């Protein structure tokens, strides 16, 4: 259990520091370490990450590091996309969802190892319809495979919305929380139809440790170069993704 709590703490730190990485760490822990069925792990992950992101976002709101127009134009379409993606997930097996999840993890790892130059200066804000479409697509992926989508939300807000890296990270937590709530509502209904249940005792411990990690990550986020964090996290994603790939192929 200690390893699980340390993992939850790391999930919170990742969300607090980079506004991403929560579900990509939570699903493997719930599935492989706690032996939860794939669909149960995905649903539980959305509850855990959404709760941690919501609490962590309060610190960014207090700092004024939230771009509310982006929450509206990106976040609201994302909630709709998440619900639709979760609805579609009923048609897929848990193994397929986990395989797609692993593909997302590996892609995110490569992307974070070669991040765009988000801190190189202000960007021209793109058309709002492009931001809406991006929010819908990220939300649909969130709902289908049970990821918060922060590793896509942060660069999307910076490149499409013209936000600084710091502001994009702060804004992403609120969007992650909103997407997770929408996705969890639909996935929870899916579990009931499949007669599967969540272990709320374990998830409660996850949320508690994750919130502590998120607050710690948020407090030190302004002192650590974001580029260094992204590259380090990208390496972790690749290692974890390759381990899951090995388990899927040979487990």
KOLROBA-128203 format. One record per residue (C-alpha): residue in three letters; residue number from 1; x negated, z negated, y negated. Coordinates in steps of 0.05 Angstrom, whole numbers, plus 5000, padded with zeros to 4 digits. Layout:
<recs>
{'Ala' NUM {X Z Y}} ...
</recs>
This chain:
<recs>
{'Unk' 1 {5000 5000 5000}} {'Unk' 2 {4941 4986 4954}} {'Unk' 3 {4919 5059 4960}} {'Unk' 4 {4989 5081 4942}} {'Unk' 5 {4992 5036 4881}} {'Unk' 6 {4924 5062 4858}} {'Unk' 7 {4950 5132 4866}} {'Unk' 8 {5011 5115 4824}} {'Unk' 9 {4965 5086 4771}} {'Unk' 10 {4925 5151 4771}} {'Unk' 11 {4989 5190 4763}} {'Unk' 12 {5008 5150 4702}} {'Unk' 13 {4938 5157 4672}} {'Unk' 14 {4941 5232 4682}} {'Unk' 15 {5008 5237 4647}} {'Unk' 16 {4985 5193 4590}} {'Unk' 17 {4919 5230 4579}} {'Unk' 18 {4940 5302 4590}} {'Unk' 19 {5015 5304 4591}} {'Unk' 20 {5012 5335 4661}} {'Unk' 21 {4994 5323 4734}} {'Unk' 22 {5047 5273 4754}} {'Unk' 23 {5087 5309 4808}} {'Unk' 24 {5027 5347 4833}} {'Unk' 25 {4998 5280 4854}} {'Unk' 26 {5062 5244 4871}} {'Unk' 27 {5090 5292 4923}} {'Unk' 28 {5027 5291 4968}} {'Unk' 29 {5024 5215 4965}} {'Unk' 30 {5097 5207 4984}} {'Unk' 31 {5094 5260 5038}} {'Unk' 32 {5026 5250 5070}} {'Unk' 33 {5010 5177 5057}} {'Unk' 34 {5081 5149 5063}} {'Unk' 35 {5105 5200 5114}} {'Unk' 36 {5167 5219 5075}} {'Unk' 37 {5204 5283 5092}} {'Unk' 38 {5187 5341 5044}} {'Unk' 39 {5254 5343 5008}} {'Unk' 40 {5255 5267 5002}} {'Unk' 41 {5185 5267 4972}} {'Unk' 42 {5203 5321 4922}} {'Unk' 43 {5266 5285 4899}} {'Unk' 44 {5230 5218 4894}} {'Unk' 45 {5174 5251 4855}} {'Unk' 46 {5222 5275 4802}} {'Unk' 47 {5249 5204 4794}} {'Unk' 48 {5179 5174 4789}} {'Unk' 49 {5150 5225 4742}} {'Unk' 50 {5211 5228 4698}} {'Unk' 51 {5211 5152 4690}} {'Unk' 52 {5137 5148 4675}} {'Unk' 53 {5140 5206 4626}} {'Unk' 54 {5199 5176 4589}} {'Unk' 55 {5163 5109 4579}} {'Unk' 56 {5097 5143 4561}} {'Unk' 57 {5131 5188 4510}} {'Unk' 58 {5152 5127 4469}} {'Unk' 59 {5080 5116 4450}} {'Unk' 60 {5074 5188 4425}} {'Unk' 61 {5139 5182 4387}} {'Unk' 62 {5111 5120 4352}} {'Unk' 63 {5048 5159 4335}} {'Unk' 64 {5087 5218 4308}} {'Unk' 65 {5057 5263 4362}} {'Unk' 66 {5122 5297 4382}} {'Unk' 67 {5145 5365 4357}} {'Unk' 68 {5221 5358 4361}} {'Unk' 69 {5237 5432 4349}} {'Unk' 70 {5196 5449 4411}} {'Unk' 71 {5234 5396 4449}} {'Unk' 72 {5298 5433 4430}} {'Unk' 73 {5276 5505 4440}} {'Unk' 74 {5233 5493 4502}} {'Unk' 75 {5262 5430 4532}} {'Unk' 76 {5337 5444 4532}} {'Unk' 77 {5329 5512 4567}} {'Unk' 78 {5281 5478 4614}} {'Unk' 79 {5335 5429 4635}} {'Unk' 80 {5382 5486 4651}} {'Unk' 81 {5327 5522 4690}} {'Unk' 82 {5310 5458 4728}} {'Unk' 83 {5382 5448 4751}} {'Unk' 84 {5386 5520 4774}} {'Unk' 85 {5319 5516 4811}} {'Unk' 86 {5341 5452 4846}} {'Unk' 87 {5406 5486 4867}} {'Unk' 88 {5366 5544 4896}} {'Unk' 89 {5322 5496 4934}} {'Unk' 90 {5380 5483 4981}} {'Unk' 91 {5367 5551 5011}} {'Unk' 92 {5294 5536 5027}} {'Unk' 93 {5263 5494 5081}} {'Unk' 94 {5221 5433 5062}} {'Unk' 95 {5159 5467 5091}} {'Unk' 96 {5169 5528 5047}} {'Unk' 97 {5178 5484 4986}} {'Unk' 98 {5114 5447 5003}} {'Unk' 99 {5076 5512 5013}} {'Unk' 100 {5100 5538 4946}} {'Unk' 101 {5083 5471 4915}} {'Unk' 102 {5012 5478 4943}} {'Unk' 103 {5006 5548 4913}} {'Unk' 104 {5027 5519 4846}} {'Unk' 105 {4975 5464 4853}} {'Unk' 106 {4919 5513 4869}} {'Unk' 107 {4939 5559 4812}} {'Unk' 108 {4941 5500 4764}} {'Unk' 109 {4872 5478 4787}} {'Unk' 110 {4842 5546 4773}} {'Unk' 111 {4878 5549 4706}} {'Unk' 112 {4852 5481 4684}} {'Unk' 113 {4781 5497 4704}} {'Unk' 114 {4785 5557 4657}} {'Unk' 115 {4830 5531 4602}} {'Unk' 116 {4847 5571 4540}} {'Unk' 117 {4814 5548 4475}} {'Unk' 118 {4873 5506 4453}} {'Unk' 119 {4833 5466 4402}} {'Unk' 120 {4801 5525 4368}} {'Unk' 121 {4851 5524 4310}} {'Unk' 122 {4924 5535 4293}} {'Unk' 123 {4961 5590 4328}} {'Unk' 124 {5015 5634 4300}} {'Unk' 125 {5083 5613 4326}} {'Unk' 126 {5114 5664 4373}} {'Unk' 127 {5186 5687 4374}} {'Unk' 128 {5235 5633 4394}} {'Unk' 129 {5265 5675 4449}} {'Unk' 130 {5198 5676 4484}} {'Unk' 131 {5194 5600 4480}} {'Unk' 132 {5265 5596 4509}} {'Unk' 133 {5248 5643 4567}} {'Unk' 134 {5185 5604 4582}} {'Unk' 135 {5224 5539 4582}} {'Unk' 136 {5274 5569 4631}} {'Unk' 137 {5220 5594 4678}} {'Unk' 138 {5181 5529 4677}} {'Unk' 139 {5246 5491 4688}} {'Unk' 140 {5265 5534 4748}} {'Unk' 141 {5198 5521 4781}} {'Unk' 142 {5205 5447 4766}} {'Unk' 143 {5272 5444 4800}} {'Unk' 144 {5252 5486 4861}} {'Unk' 145 {5187 5452 4881}} {'Unk' 146 {5195 5385 4846}} {'Unk' 147 {5140 5388 4794}} {'Unk' 148 {5144 5362 4723}} {'Unk' 149 {5111 5426 4698}} {'Unk' 150 {5065 5392 4648}} {'Unk' 151 {5006 5436 4668}} {'Unk' 152 {5047 5496 4645}} {'Unk' 153 {5085 5462 4588}} {'Unk' 154 {5023 5440 4550}} {'Unk' 155 {4989 5508 4544}} {'Unk' 156 {5057 5542 4532}} {'Unk' 157 {5071 5496 4473}} {'Unk' 158 {5002 5508 4445}} {'Unk' 159 {5000 5583 4454}} {'Unk' 160 {5073 5601 4444}} {'Unk' 161 {5094 5545 4398}} {'Unk' 162 {5030 5542 4357}} {'Unk' 163 {5019 5467 4368}} {'Unk' 164 {4953 5430 4370}} {'Unk' 165 {4931 5405 4438}} {'Unk' 166 {4946 5332 4419}} {'Unk' 167 {5016 5349 4394}} {'Unk' 168 {5029 5393 4455}} {'Unk' 169 {5010 5335 4502}} {'Unk' 170 {5055 5286 4466}} {'Unk' 171 {5114 5335 4465}} {'Unk' 172 {5106 5354 4538}} {'Unk' 173 {5122 5283 4562}} {'Unk' 174 {5192 5285 4532}} {'Unk' 175 {5204 5354 4562}} {'Unk' 176 {5178 5331 4630}} {'Unk' 177 {5225 5271 4628}} {'Unk' 178 {5285 5316 4610}} {'Unk' 179 {5268 5367 4664}} {'Unk' 180 {5258 5312 4716}} {'Unk' 181 {5325 5281 4701}} {'Unk' 182 {5360 5348 4708}} {'Unk' 183 {5323 5365 4772}} {'Unk' 184 {5332 5296 4803}} {'Unk' 185 {5408 5297 4792}} {'Unk' 186 {5414 5362 4832}} {'Unk' 187 {5363 5344 4885}} {'Unk' 188 {5395 5276 4896}} {'Unk' 189 {5461 5311 4910}} {'Unk' 190 {5424 5357 4959}} {'Unk' 191 {5397 5297 4996}} {'Unk' 192 {5466 5267 5003}} {'Unk' 193 {5492 5331 5033}} {'Unk' 194 {5434 5329 5083}} {'Unk' 195 {5446 5255 5097}} {'Unk' 196 {5376 5236 5073}} {'Unk' 197 {5360 5175 5031}} {'Unk' 198 {5307 5154 4981}} {'Unk' 199 {5266 5090 4988}} {'Unk' 200 {5280 5060 4920}} {'Unk' 201 {5237 4999 4936}} {'Unk' 202 {5175 5042 4943}} {'Unk' 203 {5194 5086 4884}} {'Unk' 204 {5203 5024 4841}} {'Unk' 205 {5131 5003 4855}} {'Unk' 206 {5109 5073 4840}} {'Unk' 207 {5144 5073 4773}} {'Unk' 208 {5116 5005 4754}} {'Unk' 209 {5044 5022 4769}} {'Unk' 210 {5052 5091 4738}} {'Unk' 211 {5080 5064 4673}} {'Unk' 212 {5019 5018 4667}} {'Unk' 213 {4973 5077 4679}} {'Unk' 214 {5011 5120 4629}} {'Unk' 215 {5005 5068 4574}} {'Unk' 216 {4930 5061 4589}} {'Unk' 217 {4921 5136 4588}} {'Unk' 218 {4958 5143 4523}} {'Unk' 219 {4916 5089 4489}} {'Unk' 220 {4850 5123 4505}} {'Unk' 221 {4874 5196 4500}} {'Unk' 222 {4850 5204 4429}} {'Unk' 223 {4780 5181 4449}} {'Unk' 224 {4768 5229 4506}} {'Unk' 225 {4756 5304 4498}} {'Unk' 226 {4816 5340 4526}} {'Unk' 227 {4774 5398 4551}} {'Unk' 228 {4733 5352 4594}} {'Unk' 229 {4795 5319 4622}} {'Unk' 230 {4828 5385 4639}} {'Unk' 231 {4767 5411 4676}} {'Unk' 232 {4760 5346 4715}} {'Unk' 233 {4833 5346 4733}} {'Unk' 234 {4829 5420 4752}} {'Unk' 235 {4775 5403 4803}} {'Unk' 236 {4818 5347 4832}} {'Unk' 237 {4877 5394 4839}} {'Unk' 238 {4835 5445 4876}} {'Unk' 239 {4809 5393 4925}} {'Unk' 240 {4879 5365 4937}} {'Unk' 241 {4909 5434 4942}} {'Unk' 242 {4858 5456 4994}} {'Unk' 243 {4871 5392 5034}} {'Unk' 244 {4946 5406 5035}} {'Unk' 245 {4933 5479 5054}} {'Unk' 246 {4892 5455 5112}} {'Unk' 247 {4947 5407 5134}} {'Unk' 248 {4999 5463 5129}} {'Unk' 249 {4957 5511 5170}} {'Unk' 250 {4927 5464 5222}} {'Unk' 251 {4968 5400 5218}} 
</recs>
